[in-house]
């Protein structure tokens, strides 16, 4: 009897240890449309060259970046409220957070930029965490989405790290960077587009001038969802209800300005897939 009791206690202890538990809850961090105007926040983990793993929260409504250590203690806040905004007043994208890619000091640096939906207004700046401007250009780190992804804004080469920006005159310029792109940051950026393809199967024609057909698949057991169209600044443009009865939807984009947009498939569990669309 005692042996059976001991076995039961051990089994219970093992099951308790194997449970998935909630570790931390971050507000203003979900990549799910919220606020006015509707924007997408971000929460991610970046493995910095010296500091190691850090939780990064990009709060678009609050216009700031919060950096937490691996135990979820806030260690730094980067204020973006004084940074340039796009023509609609929304903040730009934050890319390539690093410690020694864009310069060799001990501060965190990152790309901050945007491209308006009609691509007429583009900006790529590189800042230190204290807001010091390191680099500025009217080019954009644009890439063509493919599976597998082959084109990226930054590469490591035998001659050092290189950054490629695209310009409206049809030129692409290559810039030499003083640091090295860490493996963790390179993998995170390289896998981003592939990971976001999610449960969208196809979008055609793409590019388009009007109506497009978007094929999708809701997760197993999910009956309802929404397809939300965002511009390059993460601002919601349109919203469509979908269900599991069909696996495609015809969307009319004839009233959109020319530019790049993203469709996101959302369910009660949040955003589960993103598809890039170009309107001519």
C-alpha positions in Angstrom: 0.0 0.0 0.0 2.8 2.4 0.9 4.6 1.6 -2.4 1.4 2.4 -4.3 1.0 5.7 -2.4 4.7 6.6 -3.2 4.2 5.8 -6.9 1.0 8.0 -7.0 2.9 10.9 -5.3 5.8 10.7 -7.8 3.4 10.5 -10.7 1.4 13.5 -9.4 4.7 15.5 -9.0 5.8 14.6 -12.5 2.5 15.7 -14.0 2.5 19.0 -12.0 6.0 19.8 -13.3 5.0 19.0 -16.9 2.1 21.5 -16.9 2.1 24.5 -19.1 1.8 27.6 -16.9 1.2 31.3 -17.5 4.5 33.0 -16.9 3.8 36.7 -17.7 1.0 38.9 -19.1 2.1 42.0 -21.1 -0.4 44.7 -21.9 -0.3 46.7 -25.1 1.7 43.9 -26.7 -0.7 41.8 -28.8 -0.2 41.6 -32.6 -4.0 42.0 -32.9 -5.7 45.1 -34.1 -6.6 47.5 -31.3 -7.0 51.1 -30.4 -7.8 54.2 -32.5 -6.4 54.2 -35.1 -6.3 50.4 -35.2 -2.6 49.3 -34.9 -0.7 46.1 -34.3 1.7 45.9 -31.3 4.5 43.4 -31.0 6.1 41.2 -28.4 9.2 39.2 -29.3 12.5 37.8 -28.0 15.7 39.1 -29.4 19.1 37.5 -28.6 21.5 40.4 -28.3 25.2 40.0 -29.0 26.2 40.7 -25.4 23.1 41.0 -23.2 21.6 37.8 -24.5 17.8 37.1 -24.6 15.5 40.1 -24.0 11.8 40.5 -24.4 11.0 43.4 -26.7 7.6 45.0 -26.6 6.8 47.5 -29.3 3.9 49.6 -28.1 2.6 51.5 -31.2 -0.2 53.4 -29.4 2.2 54.4 -26.7 5.0 55.1 -29.2 7.7 53.3 -27.3 9.9 50.2 -27.1 10.1 48.4 -23.7 12.9 46.0 -23.1 12.7 43.3 -20.4 15.2 40.8 -19.1 14.4 37.0 -19.4 12.7 37.2 -15.9 10.3 39.9 -17.3 11.9 42.8 -15.3 11.7 46.1 -17.2 15.2 47.3 -17.8 14.8 50.0 -20.5 12.2 52.1 -22.3 13.0 53.8 -25.6 10.7 56.7 -26.3 9.7 57.0 -30.0 7.2 59.9 -29.6 9.6 62.3 -31.1 10.5 60.1 -34.1 9.1 60.9 -37.6 5.6 59.6 -38.3 4.1 58.7 -41.6 1.5 60.9 -43.4 -1.3 59.4 -41.3 0.5 60.1 -38.0 1.3 56.5 -37.3 4.8 55.3 -36.2 7.0 53.3 -38.5 8.4 49.8 -38.3 11.2 48.8 -35.9 13.7 46.3 -37.3 17.1 44.7 -36.5 17.4 45.6 -32.8 21.1 44.9 -32.0 24.1 46.0 -30.0 26.9 45.9 -32.5 25.5 45.9 -36.0 25.2 49.6 -36.8 28.0 50.8 -34.6 30.3 49.4 -32.0 29.3 51.2 -28.8 27.4 49.5 -25.9 24.0 51.0 -26.8 21.1 49.3 -28.6 20.5 50.4 -32.2 17.7 49.7 -34.6 16.2 50.5 -38.0 13.2 52.7 -37.8 11.3 53.4 -41.1 8.1 53.6 -43.0 6.7 53.6 -46.5 3.2 55.2 -47.1 0.6 53.0 -48.8 1.2 54.8 -52.1 5.0 54.5 -51.6 5.4 58.2 -52.2 6.9 58.8 -48.8 9.6 56.5 -47.5 12.2 56.8 -44.8 14.8 54.6 -43.3 16.6 55.9 -40.1 19.0 54.1 -37.8 18.9 55.3 -34.2 20.8 54.6 -30.9 18.5 53.9 -27.9 19.0 57.5 -26.7 17.5 58.8 -29.9 20.8 59.7 -31.6 20.4 59.5 -35.4 23.2 57.3 -36.8 22.0 57.1 -40.4 19.1 58.5 -42.6 18.0 57.7 -46.1 14.8 58.0 -48.2 15.4 54.5 -49.4 13.5 51.5 -47.9 14.6 48.0 -46.9 12.0 46.5 -49.2 12.1 42.8 -50.2 10.1 40.6 -52.5 8.4 37.8 -50.6 9.2 34.3 -51.6 9.0 30.8 -50.1 11.7 30.0 -49.1 12.7 33.7 -48.5 15.8 34.6 -50.4 16.0 38.4 -50.4 16.7 40.2 -47.1 17.7 43.8 -46.2 20.9 42.9 -44.4 23.5 40.2 -45.1 26.8 39.0 -43.6 29.5 38.7 -46.2 33.3 38.0 -46.3 33.7 41.7 -46.6 31.5 42.6 -43.6 27.8 43.2 -43.1 25.9 44.9 -46.0 22.5 46.7 -46.0 20.5 47.1 -49.3 17.9 49.8 -49.7 15.6 50.4 -52.6 14.8 53.8 -54.1 12.0 55.3 -56.2 14.3 56.0 -59.1 14.7 52.3 -59.6 18.1 52.1 -58.0 19.2 49.9 -55.0 22.1 51.0 -52.9 24.5 48.8 -50.9 25.8 50.2 -47.6 28.7 48.7 -45.5 27.9 48.4 -41.8 30.6 48.5 -39.1 29.3 45.5 -37.2 28.2 41.9 -37.8 24.7 40.6 -38.1 24.4 38.0 -35.3 23.1 34.6 -36.2 20.0 35.0 -34.0 18.9 38.3 -35.5 19.6 37.1 -39.0 17.5 34.0 -38.5 14.7 35.9 -36.9 14.4 38.4 -39.7 15.0 35.7 -42.4 12.1 33.6 -41.1 9.7 36.4 -40.4 8.0 36.4 -43.8 7.9 32.6 -44.0 6.4 32.3 -40.5 3.7 34.9 -41.3 2.5 33.1 -44.5 0.4 31.1 -42.0 -2.8 29.6 -43.3 -3.2 31.6 -46.5 -2.8 29.3 -49.5 -2.8 31.7 -52.4 -3.7 35.3 -53.5 -4.3 36.0 -57.2 -3.8 38.1 -59.2 -0.9 39.7 -57.3 -0.1 42.4 -58.1 -3.6 43.5 -59.0 -5.6 46.5 -60.0 -9.0 45.5 -58.6 -10.6 42.3 -57.5 -8.4 39.5 -56.1 -9.2 35.9 -54.9 -7.7 35.0 -51.5 -7.6 31.3 -50.5 -7.5 30.6 -46.8 -7.9 27.8 -44.3 -9.2 28.3 -40.7 -7.5 26.1 -38.0 -9.2 22.8 -37.3 -12.1 23.3 -35.0 -12.5 27.0 -35.8 -15.7 28.0 -37.4 -15.4 31.8 -37.7 -12.7 34.3 -38.4 -11.9 37.7 -40.0 -9.6 38.8 -42.7 -8.2 42.2 -42.0 -6.4 44.4 -44.5 -3.6 46.6 -43.2 -1.4 49.2 -44.9 2.4 49.4 -44.5 2.0 51.3 -41.3 -0.1 48.6 -39.6 -3.3 50.7 -39.9 -6.5 48.8 -40.5 -8.0 49.5 -43.9 -10.8 46.9 -44.4 -12.2 43.9 -42.5 -14.1 40.9 -43.8 -15.9 38.1 -41.9 -15.1 34.5 -43.0 -16.2 31.1 -41.9 -15.3 27.4 -42.5 -18.0 26.9 -45.1 -15.7 28.2 -47.8 -11.9 28.4 -48.4 -11.7 31.4 -50.6 -13.1 35.0 -50.8 -13.2 37.5 -53.6 -12.0 41.0 -52.4 -12.5 44.3 -54.3 -9.4 46.5 -54.0 -10.2 48.9 -56.8 -10.7 51.8 -54.3 -7.3 51.4 -52.7 -4.3 53.6 -53.4 -1.4 52.0 -55.2 1.0 50.5 -52.7 1.8 47.5 -50.5 -0.8 46.0 -48.1 -1.0 42.9 -45.9 -4.0 40.6 -45.3 -4.1 39.0 -41.8 -6.3 36.1 -40.9 -7.5 36.4 -37.4 -9.5 34.2 -35.1 -10.4 34.3 -31.4 -6.8 33.1 -30.8 -5.3 36.2 -32.5 -3.5 36.6 -35.9 -2.5 33.3 -37.4 -1.3 34.3 -40.9 -0.4 37.2 -43.1 -0.3 37.6 -46.9 1.4 40.5 -48.8 -0.6 42.2 -51.6 0.5 44.8 -54.1 -2.1 47.2 -55.6 -1.0 48.7 -58.9 
